Amino acid sequence: MCVGVGLWALRRTKSTRDFFMAGRDLGIMVTGLAVFSSQMSGFGFVGGPGLVYRMGLSSAWMTIVAPLGFSCAFFLLATRLRMVAELRDTISLPDAVAARYGSERARLLTATAILLGVVGYLGTQILAMATVLREVLNNVSFIPEVSILTCMAIACAVLVFYCVTGGILASVYTDLVQGGIMIVAAVFVFFAALNAVDGGMAGLATTLITDDAEAVSPWGSLGMLGSLSWLVVFTLGTAGQPHVITKFMMNRRVEDARRILPVSAVGYMLCSLLWLSIGLAMRALVIQGGHPELATPDEAAPQFLQFHAGPVLAGVVFAALFAAIMSTADSFLNLGAAAVVHDIPRALYGRSLKHELFSARVATVVLAVGSALFALYSRQDLVALLGAFGWGTFAAALVPVVAIGFNWKRATATAANVAIVTSLVVNFGVEVFGVTLPYGINGGFVALLLSTTLFFGISLGSPQPAIDPDIEEVMDL
């Protein structure tokens, strides 16, 4: 299906506006399902259950706050970004940031932050796809055992073909199909998970409490401060996720935003049933002796679907999961390619690269390979933790600059630039040097706190900046 959608989208992709913005012609259902699907994907469907299996209910604070996060993002940015896209014909988020602050340096740093965050988050998608693919192939009798490296190579090859041909258009229409499938499948998986455990819901709760009561407490094994840091990053941080907020610039009409929000929020809430139920069920099954101990927590979802869900349900979820991962990876590749061929050259040289559409496709290939290598050799051994790193990078860099900056006229370009640099230094410093923060506090939370504090402090200590009249009118909405 993904290959077919990619070839169909190839025929409709005639310009960089089509490749990066889907021609700004998406309907309500397409945009709504694309927004929530790009946020869930491999991060939620592979990493989420793995994190619940390992840490208990700690990661519930990532997912139960999603509707609030969507609401904040839509309220702060949906109308404003769509209006800026209409007025300035923007094809990327750094375009909009440059228009808001009147600064090419802000464009450059925003593009750099997106590019670096894309590597971490795209690596999440590739690692998730490879993890699921290995589980499937290694249970086929006539295929010899396949390594994770081989599966990553296969995943990259398929992903690159899909993304190079279809651009963002292929991604959003794949999201339309797989988002609908996953909403329905998640409900069925929830009941399958309860039926798989001896004693149903009561048996699951009794088993988990007897084994480790802390894991099923409100804060899980991570503890209160660590869980609350995730809550902040995954609530406020939604308004800084470029793969989410960039889609606010793609819908057909400005007034559609109020109808897109319920589709995204409800869809994510229902899909969260899969995140939580599989992780808890697999943990209970292992304790009860109904399933062998998992080699890695990320195997929770693939192995549950293979051994404890019916073949039809497992097949549907696996197919939709692959589609979800590919469409989300396409979104990230699209963002990264825009940064490389459009935003960074415009900031440095005042123009985009020649043959921009062809260059975008070449950049897509390079980014896919680079992200796969990052995921393979990252210090993080869990899909969800790698995804949390990418999420935190985006949140700390872009929440002050975009979510606050498009709603506060005192915000200055200097403050935006300092906030982005600070967020990148903190996030990548924690990752590269393997820094473990006390009480399980997420590094992205610390980076977001520092970048936002500096953003406010520098802006308040600077003169009121001049804002272009058309942008000021948008901010007054």
TORZATOR-309590 format. One record per residue (C-alpha): y, x, z; residue number from 1. Coordinates in nm, 4 decimals, always signed. Last residue first. Layout:
// residues N
{r {Y; X; Z}; NUM}
...
// end
This chain:
// residues 477
{r {+3.7203; -0.6064; +1.6068}; 477}
{r {+3.9938; -0.3610; +1.7127}; 476}
{r {+3.7785; -0.0601; +1.6216}; 475}
{r {+3.7630; -0.1826; +1.2605}; 474}
{r {+4.1420; -0.2117; +1.2485}; 473}
{r {+4.1712; +0.1432; +1.3808}; 472}
{r {+3.9409; +0.2662; +1.1042}; 471}
{r {+4.1652; +0.1066; +0.8400}; 470}
{r {+4.4810; +0.2495; +1.0000}; 469}
{r {+4.3517; +0.6096; +1.0206}; 468}
{r {+4.3429; +0.7244; +1.3823}; 467}
{r {+4.5931; +0.9610; +1.5461}; 466}
{r {+4.4698; +1.1111; +1.8717}; 465}
{r {+4.6243; +1.0308; +2.2127}; 464}
{r {+4.7014; +1.3684; +2.3706}; 463}
{r {+4.4188; +1.5545; +2.5467}; 462}
{r {+4.3011; +1.5556; +2.9096}; 461}
{r {+4.1453; +1.2098; +2.8815}; 460}
{r {+3.9497; +1.3175; +2.5725}; 459}
{r {+3.8317; +1.6421; +2.7335}; 458}
{r {+3.7058; +1.4672; +3.0469}; 457}
{r {+3.5455; +1.1725; +2.8690}; 456}
{r {+3.3455; +1.3872; +2.6258}; 455}
{r {+3.2672; +1.6444; +2.8952}; 454}
{r {+3.1112; +1.3766; +3.1149}; 453}
{r {+2.9223; +1.2278; +2.8189}; 452}
{r {+2.7784; +1.5667; +2.7162}; 451}
{r {+2.6723; +1.6507; +3.0717}; 450}
{r {+2.5035; +1.3165; +3.1449}; 449}
{r {+2.3331; +1.3046; +2.8041}; 448}
{r {+2.2000; +1.6615; +2.8454}; 447}
{r {+2.0675; +1.5812; +3.1928}; 446}
{r {+1.9010; +1.2637; +3.0646}; 445}
{r {+1.7542; +1.4464; +2.7634}; 444}
{r {+1.5916; +1.6953; +2.9978}; 443}
{r {+1.3943; +1.4146; +3.1643}; 442}
{r {+1.3727; +1.4285; +3.5426}; 441}
{r {+1.0155; +1.4828; +3.6642}; 440}
{r {+1.1306; +1.5307; +4.0250}; 439}
{r {+1.2668; +1.8778; +3.9462}; 438}
{r {+1.3291; +1.9987; +3.5885}; 437}
{r {+1.0691; +2.2130; +3.4158}; 436}
{r {+1.2260; +2.4680; +3.1808}; 435}
{r {+0.9960; +2.5731; +2.8947}; 434}
{r {+1.2432; +2.8231; +2.7532}; 433}
{r {+1.2529; +2.6665; +2.4075}; 432}
{r {+1.2428; +2.3041; +2.5261}; 431}
{r {+1.4943; +2.3207; +2.8139}; 430}
{r {+1.7302; +2.5361; +2.6079}; 429}
{r {+1.6849; +2.3026; +2.3118}; 428}
{r {+1.8066; +2.0049; +2.5104}; 427}
{r {+2.0830; +2.1867; +2.6997}; 426}
{r {+2.2289; +2.3757; +2.4020}; 425}
{r {+2.2045; +2.0718; +2.1740}; 424}
{r {+2.3780; +1.8399; +2.4196}; 423}
{r {+2.6574; +2.0880; +2.4866}; 422}
{r {+2.7244; +2.1399; +2.1149}; 421}
{r {+2.7418; +1.7641; +2.0528}; 420}
{r {+2.9715; +1.6955; +2.3477}; 419}
{r {+3.2032; +1.9846; +2.2543}; 418}
{r {+3.2441; +1.8506; +1.9001}; 417}
{r {+3.3121; +1.4947; +2.0154}; 416}
{r {+3.5670; +1.6123; +2.2719}; 415}
{r {+3.7452; +1.8163; +2.0047}; 414}
{r {+3.7468; +1.5171; +1.7678}; 413}
{r {+3.9181; +1.3047; +2.0302}; 412}
{r {+3.8235; +0.9809; +2.2073}; 411}
{r {+4.1318; +0.7897; +2.3229}; 410}
{r {+4.0591; +0.5044; +2.0805}; 409}
{r {+3.7404; +0.3971; +2.2564}; 408}
{r {+3.4858; +0.1731; +2.0800}; 407}
{r {+3.3741; +0.3919; +1.7877}; 406}
{r {+3.3765; +0.6970; +2.0144}; 405}
{r {+3.1572; +0.5394; +2.2808}; 404}
{r {+2.8569; +0.4583; +2.0610}; 403}
{r {+2.9271; +0.7342; +1.8082}; 402}
{r {+3.0365; +1.0557; +1.9808}; 401}
{r {+2.9232; +0.9746; +2.3339}; 400}
{r {+2.5848; +0.8282; +2.2306}; 399}
{r {+2.5377; +1.0838; +1.9514}; 398}
{r {+2.4489; +1.4213; +2.1010}; 397}
{r {+2.2786; +1.3184; +2.4238}; 396}
{r {+2.0891; +1.0308; +2.2636}; 395}
{r {+1.9773; +1.2229; +1.9541}; 394}
{r {+1.8348; +1.5144; +2.1523}; 393}
{r {+1.6826; +1.2792; +2.4082}; 392}
{r {+1.4977; +1.0857; +2.1378}; 391}
{r {+1.3624; +1.4068; +1.9837}; 390}
{r {+1.2426; +1.5291; +2.3235}; 389}
{r {+1.0986; +1.1858; +2.4057}; 388}
{r {+0.9031; +1.2007; +2.0801}; 387}
{r {+0.7473; +1.5325; +2.1793}; 386}
{r {+0.6656; +1.3779; +2.5156}; 385}
{r {+0.5134; +1.0718; +2.3472}; 384}
{r {+0.2975; +1.2748; +2.1058}; 383}
{r {+0.1607; +1.4793; +2.3941}; 382}
{r {+0.0954; +1.8532; +2.3968}; 381}
{r {+0.4596; +1.9611; +2.4234}; 380}
{r {+0.5055; +2.3380; +2.3978}; 379}
{r {+0.5467; +2.2970; +2.0233}; 378}
{r {+0.3287; +2.4960; +1.7821}; 377}
{r {+0.1796; +2.2132; +1.5778}; 376}
{r {+0.4816; +1.9845; +1.6139}; 375}
{r {+0.7180; +2.2570; +1.4902}; 374}
{r {+0.4837; +2.3385; +1.2011}; 373}
{r {+0.4738; +1.9723; +1.0980}; 372}
{r {+0.8527; +1.9542; +1.1195}; 371}
{r {+0.8946; +2.2513; +0.8864}; 370}
{r {+0.6513; +2.1100; +0.6287}; 369}
{r {+0.8202; +1.7688; +0.6232}; 368}
{r {+1.1683; +1.9230; +0.6148}; 367}
{r {+1.0879; +2.1376; +0.3100}; 366}
{r {+0.9446; +1.8441; +0.1141}; 365}
{r {+1.2394; +1.6156; +0.1916}; 364}
{r {+1.4867; +1.8898; +0.0978}; 363}
{r {+1.3381; +1.8914; -0.2536}; 362}
{r {+1.3818; +1.5133; -0.2782}; 361}
{r {+1.7411; +1.5326; -0.1586}; 360}
{r {+1.8136; +1.8075; -0.4124}; 359}
{r {+1.6974; +1.5781; -0.6941}; 358}
{r {+1.9290; +1.2990; -0.5715}; 357}
{r {+2.2219; +1.5362; -0.5179}; 356}
{r {+2.2129; +1.6982; -0.8613}; 355}
{r {+2.4971; +1.9232; -0.7465}; 354}
{r {+2.5296; +1.9612; -0.3715}; 353}
{r {+2.7911; +1.7545; -0.1924}; 352}
{r {+3.1597; +1.8435; -0.1854}; 351}
{r {+3.4297; +1.9784; +0.0472}; 350}
{r {+3.2645; +2.3176; +0.0878}; 349}
{r {+3.1614; +2.3345; +0.4531}; 348}
{r {+3.1759; +1.9704; +0.5669}; 347}
{r {+3.0697; +1.8349; +0.2287}; 346}
{r {+2.7826; +2.0878; +0.2115}; 345}
{r {+2.6652; +1.9851; +0.5634}; 344}
{r {+2.6837; +1.6117; +0.4931}; 343}
{r {+2.5273; +1.5684; +0.1492}; 342}
{r {+2.2319; +1.7958; +0.0685}; 341}
{r {+2.1116; +1.9053; +0.4124}; 340}
{r {+2.2308; +1.6167; +0.6316}; 339}
{r {+2.1166; +1.3562; +0.3789}; 338}
{r {+1.7749; +1.5255; +0.3630}; 337}
{r {+1.7444; +1.5102; +0.7405}; 336}
{r {+1.8297; +1.1415; +0.7565}; 335}
{r {+1.5890; +1.0561; +0.4736}; 334}
{r {+1.3158; +1.2667; +0.6296}; 333}
{r {+1.3707; +1.0730; +0.9496}; 332}
{r {+1.3507; +0.7343; +0.7806}; 331}
{r {+1.0463; +0.8453; +0.5795}; 330}
{r {+0.8764; +0.9456; +0.9037}; 329}
{r {+0.9396; +0.5917; +1.0243}; 328}
{r {+0.7850; +0.4442; +0.7083}; 327}
{r {+0.4873; +0.6780; +0.7262}; 326}
{r {+0.4181; +0.6156; +1.0937}; 325}
{r {+0.4401; +0.2404; +1.0544}; 324}
{r {+0.2160; +0.2384; +0.7455}; 323}
{r {-0.0438; +0.4473; +0.9269}; 322}
{r {-0.0229; +0.2085; +1.2222}; 321}
{r {-0.0528; -0.0972; +0.9983}; 320}
{r {-0.3751; +0.0383; +0.8509}; 319}
{r {-0.5112; +0.1394; +1.1910}; 318}
{r {-0.4162; -0.1987; +1.3395}; 317}
{r {-0.5816; -0.3956; +1.0577}; 316}
{r {-0.8972; -0.1849; +1.0664}; 315}
{r {-0.9266; -0.2073; +1.4443}; 314}
{r {-0.8824; -0.5853; +1.4365}; 313}
{r {-1.1488; -0.6213; +1.1678}; 312}
{r {-1.3875; -0.3785; +1.3370}; 311}
{r {-1.3617; -0.5509; +1.6760}; 310}
{r {-1.1877; -0.3587; +1.9519}; 309}
{r {-1.3612; -0.1438; +2.2150}; 308}
{r {-1.5052; +0.1573; +2.0324}; 307}
{r {-1.2774; +0.2376; +1.7403}; 306}
{r {-0.9603; +0.0668; +1.8609}; 305}
{r {-0.9953; +0.2156; +2.2085}; 304}
{r {-1.0635; +0.5581; +2.0600}; 303}
{r {-0.7519; +0.5571; +1.8410}; 302}
{r {-0.5271; +0.4265; +2.1232}; 301}
{r {-0.6409; +0.6604; +2.4012}; 300}
{r {-0.6777; +0.9764; +2.1891}; 299}
{r {-0.3214; +1.0822; +2.2746}; 298}
{r {-0.4376; +1.1374; +2.6336}; 297}
{r {-0.6373; +1.4452; +2.5259}; 296}
{r {-1.0101; +1.5173; +2.5516}; 295}
{r {-1.0674; +1.1651; +2.6816}; 294}
{r {-1.3202; +1.1105; +2.9601}; 293}
{r {-1.6182; +0.9102; +2.8328}; 292}
{r {-1.5944; +0.5279; +2.8192}; 291}
{r {-1.7366; +0.2445; +3.0296}; 290}
{r {-1.7787; +0.4691; +3.3313}; 289}
{r {-1.5586; +0.2499; +3.5507}; 288}
{r {-1.2946; +0.5255; +3.5788}; 287}
{r {-1.2994; +0.5866; +3.2028}; 286}
{r {-1.2714; +0.2129; +3.1338}; 285}
{r {-0.9813; +0.1774; +3.3793}; 284}
{r {-0.7800; +0.4545; +3.2111}; 283}
{r {-0.8626; +0.3084; +2.8711}; 282}
{r {-0.7437; -0.0360; +2.9823}; 281}
{r {-0.4167; +0.0939; +3.1287}; 280}
{r {-0.3219; +0.2878; +2.8156}; 279}
{r {-0.4374; +0.0122; +2.5805}; 278}
{r {-0.2456; -0.2603; +2.7650}; 277}
{r {+0.0876; -0.0792; +2.7997}; 276}
{r {+0.1636; +0.0315; +2.4436}; 275}
{r {-0.0151; -0.2685; +2.2872}; 274}
{r {+0.1936; -0.5177; +2.4849}; 273}
{r {+0.5023; -0.3207; +2.3790}; 272}
{r {+0.4510; -0.4692; +2.0327}; 271}
{r {+0.5607; -0.8077; +2.1661}; 270}
{r {+0.8803; -0.6703; +2.3179}; 269}
{r {+0.9604; -0.4714; +2.0026}; 268}
{r {+0.9390; -0.7774; +1.7796}; 267}
{r {+1.1493; -0.9832; +2.0205}; 266}
{r {+1.4289; -0.7236; +2.0229}; 265}
{r {+1.4346; -0.6551; +1.6484}; 264}
{r {+1.4257; -1.0179; +1.5336}; 263}
{r {+1.6740; -1.1224; +1.8035}; 262}
{r {+1.9223; -0.8507; +1.6906}; 261}
{r {+1.9176; -0.9281; +1.3157}; 260}
{r {+2.0806; -1.2686; +1.3580}; 259}
{r {+2.3954; -1.1349; +1.5299}; 258}
{r {+2.4150; -0.8480; +1.2775}; 257}
{r {+2.4204; -1.0732; +0.9681}; 256}
{r {+2.8012; -1.1141; +0.9817}; 255}
{r {+2.8614; -0.7878; +0.7944}; 254}
{r {+2.6543; -0.8976; +0.4956}; 253}
{r {+2.3861; -0.7202; +0.2896}; 252}
{r {+2.2367; -0.5017; +0.5602}; 251}
{r {+2.2327; -0.1241; +0.5147}; 250}
{r {+2.5029; +0.0073; +0.7492}; 249}
{r {+2.3283; -0.1148; +1.0658}; 248}
{r {+2.0249; +0.0759; +0.9351}; 247}
{r {+2.2032; +0.3978; +1.0323}; 246}
{r {+2.1920; +0.2704; +1.3910}; 245}
{r {+1.8138; +0.2858; +1.4231}; 244}
{r {+1.7157; +0.6094; +1.2447}; 243}
{r {+2.0352; +0.7615; +1.3886}; 242}
{r {+1.9315; +0.6990; +1.7510}; 241}
{r {+2.2500; +0.7150; +1.9584}; 240}
{r {+2.2828; +0.3466; +2.0492}; 239}
{r {+1.9185; +0.3513; +2.1605}; 238}
{r {+2.0085; +0.6241; +2.4094}; 237}
{r {+2.1828; +0.3835; +2.6446}; 236}
{r {+1.8521; +0.2166; +2.7249}; 235}
{r {+1.5931; +0.4871; +2.6507}; 234}
{r {+1.7903; +0.7674; +2.8152}; 233}
{r {+1.8820; +0.5591; +3.1188}; 232}
{r {+1.5290; +0.4262; +3.1750}; 231}
{r {+1.3778; +0.7712; +3.1175}; 230}
{r {+1.6001; +0.9135; +3.3920}; 229}
{r {+1.4949; +0.6210; +3.6109}; 228}
{r {+1.1287; +0.7123; +3.5631}; 227}
{r {+1.1893; +1.0754; +3.6602}; 226}
{r {+1.3928; +0.9752; +3.9636}; 225}
{r {+1.1375; +0.7194; +4.0865}; 224}
{r {+0.8153; +0.9149; +4.0508}; 223}
{r {+0.6200; +1.0515; +3.7552}; 222}
{r {+0.2857; +0.9128; +3.8723}; 221}
{r {+0.3970; +0.5534; +3.8184}; 220}
{r {+0.7430; +0.4267; +3.9136}; 219}
{r {+0.6543; +0.0579; +3.9626}; 218}
{r {+0.3205; +0.1465; +4.1264}; 217}
{r {+0.0199; +0.1585; +3.8955}; 216}
{r {-0.0137; +0.5370; +3.9022}; 215}
{r {+0.0632; +0.5513; +4.2758}; 214}
{r {-0.2419; +0.3408; +4.3608}; 213}
{r {-0.4753; +0.6020; +4.2146}; 212}
{r {-0.8484; +0.5221; +4.1938}; 211}
{r {-0.8574; +0.2047; +4.4041}; 210}
{r {-0.5356; +0.0737; +4.2476}; 209}
{r {-0.6657; +0.1385; +3.8951}; 208}
{r {-1.0012; -0.0311; +3.9499}; 207}
{r {-0.8530; -0.3316; +4.1321}; 206}
{r {-0.5899; -0.3894; +3.8616}; 205}
{r {-0.8422; -0.3680; +3.5774}; 204}
{r {-1.0896; -0.5915; +3.7582}; 203}
{r {-0.8228; -0.8559; +3.8188}; 202}
{r {-0.7087; -0.8457; +3.4554}; 201}
{r {-1.0623; -0.8715; +3.3194}; 200}
{r {-1.3489; -0.8145; +3.5627}; 199}
{r {-1.5130; -0.5326; +3.3700}; 198}
{r {-1.2607; -0.3977; +3.1189}; 197}
{r {-1.2991; -0.4689; +2.7461}; 196}
{r {-1.1792; -0.8296; +2.7790}; 195}
{r {-0.8356; -0.7223; +2.9033}; 194}
{r {-0.7986; -0.4717; +2.6201}; 193}
{r {-0.9051; -0.7294; +2.3602}; 192}
{r {-0.6408; -0.9678; +2.4972}; 191}
{r {-0.3657; -0.7085; +2.4484}; 190}
{r {-0.5098; -0.6028; +2.1124}; 189}
{r {-0.4729; -0.9615; +1.9855}; 188}
{r {-0.1046; -0.9697; +2.0884}; 187}
{r {-0.0432; -0.6266; +1.9360}; 186}
{r {-0.2053; -0.7379; +1.6084}; 185}
{r {+0.0456; -1.0204; +1.5580}; 184}
{r {+0.3508; -0.8001; +1.6131}; 183}
{r {+0.1832; -0.5144; +1.4250}; 182}
{r {+0.1303; -0.7216; +1.1112}; 181}
{r {+0.4929; -0.8363; +1.0985}; 180}
{r {+0.6182; -0.4834; +1.1436}; 179}
{r {+0.3685; -0.3549; +0.8856}; 178}
{r {+0.5033; -0.5757; +0.6094}; 177}
{r {+0.8786; -0.5482; +0.6697}; 176}
{r {+0.8481; -0.1842; +0.7725}; 175}
{r {+0.6970; -0.1058; +0.4316}; 174}
{r {+1.0063; -0.2674; +0.2829}; 173}
{r {+1.2323; -0.0525; +0.5003}; 172}
{r {+1.0579; +0.2765; +0.4227}; 171}
{r {+1.0254; +0.2338; +0.0473}; 170}
{r {+1.3999; +0.1685; +0.0232}; 169}
{r {+1.4733; +0.4709; +0.2415}; 168}
{r {+1.3513; +0.7069; -0.0309}; 167}
{r {+1.0745; +0.5826; -0.2598}; 166}
{r {+0.9341; +0.8713; -0.4616}; 165}
{r {+1.0035; +1.1675; -0.2354}; 164}
{r {+0.9069; +0.9724; +0.0759}; 163}
{r {+0.5657; +0.8499; -0.0383}; 162}
{r {+0.4639; +1.1793; -0.1980}; 161}
{r {+0.5831; +1.3756; +0.1060}; 160}
{r {+0.3936; +1.1514; +0.3469}; 159}
{r {+0.0652; +1.1809; +0.1597}; 158}
{r {+0.0864; +1.5610; +0.1554}; 157}
{r {+0.2095; +1.5857; +0.5141}; 156}
{r {-0.0719; +1.3676; +0.6497}; 155}
{r {-0.3333; +1.5703; +0.4619}; 154}
{r {-0.1911; +1.8977; +0.5984}; 153}
{r {-0.1728; +1.7496; +0.9488}; 152}
{r {-0.5361; +1.6411; +0.9201}; 151}
{r {-0.6398; +1.9920; +0.8224}; 150}
{r {-0.4525; +2.1388; +1.1196}; 149}
{r {-0.6056; +1.8815; +1.3575}; 148}
{r {-0.9497; +2.0048; +1.2541}; 147}
{r {-1.2096; +1.7978; +1.0665}; 146}
{r {-1.5750; +1.7778; +1.1662}; 145}
{r {-1.7964; +1.7347; +0.8609}; 144}
{r {-1.7760; +1.4039; +0.6685}; 143}
{r {-2.1037; +1.2162; +0.6034}; 142}
{r {-2.1167; +1.0481; +0.9450}; 141}
{r {-1.7598; +0.9159; +0.9568}; 140}
{r {-1.6509; +0.9343; +1.3213}; 139}
{r {-1.4628; +1.2619; +1.2735}; 138}
{r {-1.2617; +1.1030; +0.9927}; 137}
{r {-1.1188; +0.8212; +1.2080}; 136}
{r {-1.0348; +1.0334; +1.5113}; 135}
{r {-0.8854; +1.3037; +1.2897}; 134}
{r {-0.6680; +1.0491; +1.1080}; 133}
{r {-0.5356; +0.9091; +1.4361}; 132}
{r {-0.4312; +1.2516; +1.5627}; 131}
{r {-0.2916; +1.3574; +1.2230}; 130}
{r {-0.0743; +1.0451; +1.2035}; 129}
{r {+0.0552; +1.0999; +1.5561}; 128}
{r {+0.1259; +1.4685; +1.4873}; 127}
{r {+0.3160; +1.3766; +1.1706}; 126}
{r {+0.5185; +1.1093; +1.3502}; 125}
{r {+0.6031; +1.3310; +1.6464}; 124}
{r {+0.7010; +1.6195; +1.4159}; 123}
{r {+0.9511; +1.3801; +1.2633}; 122}
{r {+1.1003; +1.3358; +1.6095}; 121}
{r {+1.1338; +1.7070; +1.6817}; 120}
{r {+1.2530; +1.8127; +1.3357}; 119}
{r {+1.4788; +1.5078; +1.3088}; 118}
{r {+1.6591; +1.6089; +1.6260}; 117}
{r {+1.7592; +1.9388; +1.4663}; 116}
{r {+1.8844; +1.7720; +1.1473}; 115}
{r {+2.0642; +1.4968; +1.3366}; 114}
{r {+2.2407; +1.7479; +1.5600}; 113}
{r {+2.3401; +1.9555; +1.2562}; 112}
{r {+2.4723; +1.6488; +1.0728}; 111}
{r {+2.6792; +1.5524; +1.3769}; 110}
{r {+2.8066; +1.9109; +1.4031}; 109}
{r {+2.9137; +1.9220; +1.0392}; 108}
{r {+3.0770; +1.5774; +1.0396}; 107}
{r {+3.2660; +1.6631; +1.3597}; 106}
{r {+3.3799; +1.9848; +1.1908}; 105}
{r {+3.4968; +1.7794; +0.8943}; 104}
{r {+3.7303; +1.5887; +1.1232}; 103}
{r {+3.9207; +1.2645; +1.0690}; 102}
{r {+3.7622; +1.1349; +1.3892}; 101}
{r {+3.6361; +0.7958; +1.2703}; 100}
{r {+3.5971; +0.8862; +0.9007}; 99}
{r {+3.4074; +1.2059; +0.9844}; 98}
{r {+3.1806; +1.0055; +1.2163}; 97}
{r {+3.1126; +0.7501; +0.9395}; 96}
{r {+3.0182; +1.0219; +0.6898}; 95}
{r {+2.8056; +1.1850; +0.9630}; 94}
{r {+2.6113; +0.8534; +0.9823}; 93}
{r {+2.5217; +0.8610; +0.6138}; 92}
{r {+2.6014; +0.6897; +0.2826}; 91}
{r {+2.9634; +0.5976; +0.3515}; 90}
{r {+3.1546; +0.3816; +0.1030}; 89}
{r {+3.4733; +0.4169; +0.3112}; 88}
{r {+3.5641; +0.0502; +0.3649}; 87}
{r {+3.2163; -0.1028; +0.3348}; 86}
{r {+3.0404; +0.1667; +0.5372}; 85}
{r {+3.3168; +0.1449; +0.7979}; 84}
{r {+3.2611; -0.2313; +0.8188}; 83}
{r {+2.8846; -0.1891; +0.8630}; 82}
{r {+2.9396; +0.0735; +1.1321}; 81}
{r {+3.1786; -0.1529; +1.3225}; 80}
{r {+2.9642; -0.4663; +1.3020}; 79}
{r {+2.6448; -0.3040; +1.4310}; 78}
{r {+2.8002; -0.0532; +1.6718}; 77}
{r {+2.8686; -0.1553; +2.0294}; 76}
{r {+2.7034; -0.4970; +2.0471}; 75}
{r {+2.4076; -0.3960; +1.8289}; 74}
{r {+2.3394; -0.0767; +2.0246}; 73}
{r {+2.3776; -0.2437; +2.3625}; 72}
{r {+2.1488; -0.5320; +2.2627}; 71}
{r {+1.8855; -0.2949; +2.1242}; 70}
{r {+1.8858; -0.0998; +2.4506}; 69}
{r {+1.8567; -0.4181; +2.6551}; 68}
{r {+1.5620; -0.5275; +2.4397}; 67}
{r {+1.4072; -0.1786; +2.4817}; 66}
{r {+1.4217; -0.1773; +2.8627}; 65}
{r {+1.0528; -0.2661; +2.8952}; 64}
{r {+0.9588; +0.0270; +2.6708}; 63}
{r {+1.0770; +0.3517; +2.8228}; 62}
{r {+1.0581; +0.2284; +3.1803}; 61}
{r {+0.6947; +0.1357; +3.1151}; 60}
{r {+0.6499; +0.5111; +3.0714}; 59}
{r {+0.6041; +0.5572; +3.4452}; 58}
{r {+0.3359; +0.2867; +3.4605}; 57}
{r {+0.0392; +0.5217; +3.4748}; 56}
{r {+0.1015; +0.8886; +3.4061}; 55}
{r {-0.1882; +1.0020; +3.1843}; 54}
{r {-0.3227; +0.6787; +3.0383}; 53}
{r {+0.0307; +0.5336; +3.0245}; 52}
{r {+0.1469; +0.8434; +2.8327}; 51}
{r {-0.1396; +0.8182; +2.5879}; 50}
{r {-0.0755; +0.4460; +2.5370}; 49}
{r {+0.2866; +0.5282; +2.4439}; 48}
{r {+0.2172; +0.8343; +2.2281}; 47}
{r {-0.0092; +0.6609; +1.9776}; 46}
{r {+0.1480; +0.3196; +1.9175}; 45}
{r {+0.4906; +0.3896; +2.0643}; 44}
{r {+0.5784; +0.7290; +1.9184}; 43}
{r {+0.3682; +0.6657; +1.6086}; 42}
{r {+0.5895; +0.3715; +1.5104}; 41}
{r {+0.8096; +0.2002; +1.7751}; 40}
{r {+1.1714; +0.2879; +1.6882}; 39}
{r {+1.1289; +0.2651; +1.3101}; 38}
{r {+0.9500; -0.0661; +1.3548}; 37}
{r {+1.2319; -0.2160; +1.5647}; 36}
{r {+1.5067; -0.1464; +1.3106}; 35}
{r {+1.2906; -0.2125; +1.0035}; 34}
{r {+1.1863; -0.5549; +1.1366}; 33}
{r {+1.5481; -0.6614; +1.1794}; 32}
{r {+1.6665; -0.5086; +0.8511}; 31}
{r {+1.3957; -0.6741; +0.6419}; 30}
{r {+1.4287; -1.0051; +0.8269}; 29}
{r {+1.8087; -1.0205; +0.7858}; 28}
{r {+1.8330; -0.9130; +0.4224}; 27}
{r {+1.8957; -0.5650; +0.2852}; 26}
{r {+2.1544; -0.4898; +0.0143}; 25}
{r {+2.3369; -0.1769; +0.1265}; 24}
{r {+2.1960; -0.0008; -0.1855}; 23}
{r {+1.8940; +0.1082; +0.0184}; 22}
{r {+2.1319; +0.3413; +0.2106}; 21}
{r {+1.9916; +0.6948; +0.1570}; 20}
{r {+1.8024; +0.6741; -0.1737}; 19}
{r {+1.9998; +0.3767; -0.3134}; 18}
{r {+2.3343; +0.5385; -0.2290}; 17}
{r {+2.1955; +0.8678; -0.3627}; 16}
{r {+2.1482; +0.6971; -0.6975}; 15}
{r {+1.8897; +0.5253; -0.9185}; 14}
{r {+1.6251; +0.4206; -0.6680}; 13}
{r {+1.4852; +0.0883; -0.7941}; 12}
{r {+1.2052; +0.2375; -1.0064}; 11}
{r {+1.1122; +0.4771; -0.7265}; 10}
{r {+1.0938; +0.1827; -0.4848}; 9}
{r {+0.7965; +0.0401; -0.6760}; 8}
{r {+0.6241; +0.3805; -0.6743}; 7}
{r {+0.6787; +0.4154; -0.2994}; 6}
{r {+0.5630; +0.0597; -0.2345}; 5}
{r {+0.2404; +0.1345; -0.4228}; 4}
{r {+0.1881; +0.4593; -0.2318}; 3}
{r {+0.2449; +0.2762; +0.0963}; 2}
{r {+0.0000; +0.0000; +0.0000}; 1}
// end
